[in-house]
């Protein structure tokens, strides 16, 4: 073999080996870059799936619990207010019904009183007539003296009794009317109390919701600072 030819072969082999090594190095670097890029993309995707609005899933769950708790409390207050109003309306209806009954009793008392008053006057007339008959049967002059005085006493007693009957009936009727007025007033107060309680429950519910929203907002702010590395 010629020395020149042998040298050329050696040089050619060396160049070929260097080119092969360089090619292998380039392929390895490209693969490493591709793997690194894929790993970064996977990590970014994982980070994206694990966070929302800069918060972890655990932090989001904590905020959700706060909101749900405030919502449940608010709804509970609203339901209590509605129940109180319904109960008040029921009690007011009972009071109004009792007021109507009392008014009916007042009317009945006056009617019965008038009937009893008239009956007493009729009885007085019968009694004075009987006195006349009895005195005349004994030959006594009924229009003068003691006989006349006896008849007048019987009439006066009958009139007084009839007036007392009417008076007592009116007193009873007025008592029933006073009861009716008191029950109507109580019904109105009960309705007002129920409406007031419902308004208070509604206000409390909104206050609870606002307070809960504020607490959740403060938590969210604190979690964000924590996740950003602030104390």
Helices and strands as residue ranges (DSSP letters): H 3-50, E 51-52, E 55-56, H 57-137, H 145-227
